[in-house]
Amino acid sequence: MMRPATPETINAIPMLKTLGIRLCESGPDFAVMEVVVDERHANYFGGVHGGLLATLADTACFFPETLLPAGRLVTTANLNLNYLKAPALGSRLTAHSQIEHLGRRTVSLSVRIVADDDACVAHGTATLIVLKEPEPL
């Protein structure tokens, strides 16, 4: 049996702790996660590694309350991310995921990442596969 996720268990995920990503807010059909960009997120050229943005987007899609927080086990089938602007070191990036469709077998979400100046740095979509429905109460 999978335990529903809580803000504490989400923010304790080792990968998220390593990258400094944390859950800020979660609602029935959305989640908000953020990270402050620092030197550990740099690519070879000194800019922000695109993998940080992809990880932030992908992770935000798992935590609307009706998904993992409710005990619904999901996995990513597809992540499509459009990079628009390179964020600067020191920027606070905020990812907002929104469920567009919640079906019995798949979940479709949109995701948008903005910097602290409200500039959109990336946006995209994700499709999650539902592996297991939540346990009845």
Contacts in CASP RR format, 6 or more apart in sequence:
PFRMAT RR
TARGET T0000
AUTHOR 0000-0000-0000
METHOD contacts of the structure
MODEL  1
MMRPATPETINAIPMLKTLGIRLCESGPDFAVMEVVVDERHANYFGGVHG
GLLATLADTACFFPETLLPAGRLVTTANLNLNYLKAPALGSRLTAHSQIE
HLGRRTVSLSVRIVADDDACVAHGTATLIVLKEPEPL
1 135 0 8 1.000
2 71 0 8 1.000
2 73 0 8 1.000
2 132 0 8 1.000
3 9 0 8 1.000
3 71 0 8 1.000
4 68 0 8 1.000
4 69 0 8 1.000
4 70 0 8 1.000
4 71 0 8 1.000
4 134 0 8 1.000
5 63 0 8 1.000
5 68 0 8 1.000
5 69 0 8 1.000
5 71 0 8 1.000
6 69 0 8 1.000
7 23 0 8 1.000
7 26 0 8 1.000
10 16 0 8 1.000
10 23 0 8 1.000
10 63 0 8 1.000
10 68 0 8 1.000
10 69 0 8 1.000
11 17 0 8 1.000
11 22 0 8 1.000
11 23 0 8 1.000
15 55 0 8 1.000
16 22 0 8 1.000
16 59 0 8 1.000
19 35 0 8 1.000
19 40 0 8 1.000
19 41 0 8 1.000
19 52 0 8 1.000
19 55 0 8 1.000
20 35 0 8 1.000
20 36 0 8 1.000
21 33 0 8 1.000
21 34 0 8 1.000
21 35 0 8 1.000
21 55 0 8 1.000
21 56 0 8 1.000
21 59 0 8 1.000
22 33 0 8 1.000
22 34 0 8 1.000
22 35 0 8 1.000
23 31 0 8 1.000
23 32 0 8 1.000
23 33 0 8 1.000
23 63 0 8 1.000
24 32 0 8 1.000
24 33 0 8 1.000
24 34 0 8 1.000
24 94 0 8 1.000
25 31 0 8 1.000
25 32 0 8 1.000
26 32 0 8 1.000
26 63 0 8 1.000
26 64 0 8 1.000
26 65 0 8 1.000
26 69 0 8 1.000
27 64 0 8 1.000
27 65 0 8 1.000
28 64 0 8 1.000
28 65 0 8 1.000
28 66 0 8 1.000
29 64 0 8 1.000
29 65 0 8 1.000
29 66 0 8 1.000
29 98 0 8 1.000
29 99 0 8 1.000
29 102 0 8 1.000
30 64 0 8 1.000
30 96 0 8 1.000
30 97 0 8 1.000
30 98 0 8 1.000
30 99 0 8 1.000
31 60 0 8 1.000
31 61 0 8 1.000
31 62 0 8 1.000
31 63 0 8 1.000
31 64 0 8 1.000
31 96 0 8 1.000
31 97 0 8 1.000
32 60 0 8 1.000
32 94 0 8 1.000
32 95 0 8 1.000
32 96 0 8 1.000
32 97 0 8 1.000
33 56 0 8 1.000
33 59 0 8 1.000
33 60 0 8 1.000
33 63 0 8 1.000
33 94 0 8 1.000
33 95 0 8 1.000
34 92 0 8 1.000
34 93 0 8 1.000
34 94 0 8 1.000
34 95 0 8 1.000
35 41 0 8 1.000
35 52 0 8 1.000
35 56 0 8 1.000
35 92 0 8 1.000
35 93 0 8 1.000
36 90 0 8 1.000
36 91 0 8 1.000
36 92 0 8 1.000
36 93 0 8 1.000
37 48 0 8 1.000
37 52 0 8 1.000
37 87 0 8 1.000
37 88 0 8 1.000
37 89 0 8 1.000
37 90 0 8 1.000
37 91 0 8 1.000
37 92 0 8 1.000
37 93 0 8 1.000
38 89 0 8 1.000
38 90 0 8 1.000
39 89 0 8 1.000
41 48 0 8 1.000
41 49 0 8 1.000
41 52 0 8 1.000
41 89 0 8 1.000
42 48 0 8 1.000
42 49 0 8 1.000
42 89 0 8 1.000
43 49 0 8 1.000
43 50 0 8 1.000
46 89 0 8 1.000
47 86 0 8 1.000
47 89 0 8 1.000
48 86 0 8 1.000
48 87 0 8 1.000
48 88 0 8 1.000
48 89 0 8 1.000
48 91 0 8 1.000
50 83 0 8 1.000
52 93 0 8 1.000
53 81 0 8 1.000
53 83 0 8 1.000
53 87 0 8 1.000
53 93 0 8 1.000
53 113 0 8 1.000
53 121 0 8 1.000
53 122 0 8 1.000
54 79 0 8 1.000
54 81 0 8 1.000
56 93 0 8 1.000
56 95 0 8 1.000
56 113 0 8 1.000
57 79 0 8 1.000
57 81 0 8 1.000
57 95 0 8 1.000
57 97 0 8 1.000
57 111 0 8 1.000
57 113 0 8 1.000
57 122 0 8 1.000
57 124 0 8 1.000
57 126 0 8 1.000
58 76 0 8 1.000
58 79 0 8 1.000
58 126 0 8 1.000
59 95 0 8 1.000
60 95 0 8 1.000
60 96 0 8 1.000
60 97 0 8 1.000
60 111 0 8 1.000
61 76 0 8 1.000
61 79 0 8 1.000
61 97 0 8 1.000
61 109 0 8 1.000
61 111 0 8 1.000
61 126 0 8 1.000
61 128 0 8 1.000
62 68 0 8 1.000
62 74 0 8 1.000
62 128 0 8 1.000
63 69 0 8 1.000
63 97 0 8 1.000
64 97 0 8 1.000
64 98 0 8 1.000
64 99 0 8 1.000
64 109 0 8 1.000
66 72 0 8 1.000
66 99 0 8 1.000
66 102 0 8 1.000
67 74 0 8 1.000
67 99 0 8 1.000
67 107 0 8 1.000
67 128 0 8 1.000
68 74 0 8 1.000
70 134 0 8 1.000
71 134 0 8 1.000
71 135 0 8 1.000
72 130 0 8 1.000
72 132 0 8 1.000
72 133 0 8 1.000
72 134 0 8 1.000
73 130 0 8 1.000
73 131 0 8 1.000
73 132 0 8 1.000
74 107 0 8 1.000
74 128 0 8 1.000
74 129 0 8 1.000
74 130 0 8 1.000
74 131 0 8 1.000
75 128 0 8 1.000
75 129 0 8 1.000
75 131 0 8 1.000
76 126 0 8 1.000
76 127 0 8 1.000
76 128 0 8 1.000
76 129 0 8 1.000
77 106 0 8 1.000
77 127 0 8 1.000
77 128 0 8 1.000
77 129 0 8 1.000
78 125 0 8 1.000
78 126 0 8 1.000
78 127 0 8 1.000
79 124 0 8 1.000
79 125 0 8 1.000
79 126 0 8 1.000
80 124 0 8 1.000
80 125 0 8 1.000
80 126 0 8 1.000
81 111 0 8 1.000
81 122 0 8 1.000
81 123 0 8 1.000
81 124 0 8 1.000
82 122 0 8 1.000
82 123 0 8 1.000
82 124 0 8 1.000
83 121 0 8 1.000
83 122 0 8 1.000
84 120 0 8 1.000
84 121 0 8 1.000
84 122 0 8 1.000
84 123 0 8 1.000
85 115 0 8 1.000
85 119 0 8 1.000
85 120 0 8 1.000
85 121 0 8 1.000
86 121 0 8 1.000
87 93 0 8 1.000
87 115 0 8 1.000
87 121 0 8 1.000
88 115 0 8 1.000
91 115 0 8 1.000
91 116 0 8 1.000
91 117 0 8 1.000
92 115 0 8 1.000
92 116 0 8 1.000
93 113 0 8 1.000
93 114 0 8 1.000
93 115 0 8 1.000
93 116 0 8 1.000
93 121 0 8 1.000
94 113 0 8 1.000
94 114 0 8 1.000
94 116 0 8 1.000
95 111 0 8 1.000
95 112 0 8 1.000
95 113 0 8 1.000
96 111 0 8 1.000
96 112 0 8 1.000
96 113 0 8 1.000
96 114 0 8 1.000
97 109 0 8 1.000
97 110 0 8 1.000
97 111 0 8 1.000
97 126 0 8 1.000
98 109 0 8 1.000
98 110 0 8 1.000
98 111 0 8 1.000
99 107 0 8 1.000
99 108 0 8 1.000
99 109 0 8 1.000
100 108 0 8 1.000
100 109 0 8 1.000
100 110 0 8 1.000
100 125 0 8 1.000
101 107 0 8 1.000
101 108 0 8 1.000
103 130 0 8 1.000
104 130 0 8 1.000
104 133 0 8 1.000
105 129 0 8 1.000
105 130 0 8 1.000
106 127 0 8 1.000
106 128 0 8 1.000
106 129 0 8 1.000
106 130 0 8 1.000
107 127 0 8 1.000
107 128 0 8 1.000
107 130 0 8 1.000
108 125 0 8 1.000
108 126 0 8 1.000
108 127 0 8 1.000
108 128 0 8 1.000
109 125 0 8 1.000
109 126 0 8 1.000
109 127 0 8 1.000
109 128 0 8 1.000
110 123 0 8 1.000
110 124 0 8 1.000
110 125 0 8 1.000
111 123 0 8 1.000
111 124 0 8 1.000
111 125 0 8 1.000
111 126 0 8 1.000
112 120 0 8 1.000
112 122 0 8 1.000
112 123 0 8 1.000
112 124 0 8 1.000
113 120 0 8 1.000
113 121 0 8 1.000
113 122 0 8 1.000
113 123 0 8 1.000
114 120 0 8 1.000
114 121 0 8 1.000
115 121 0 8 1.000
END
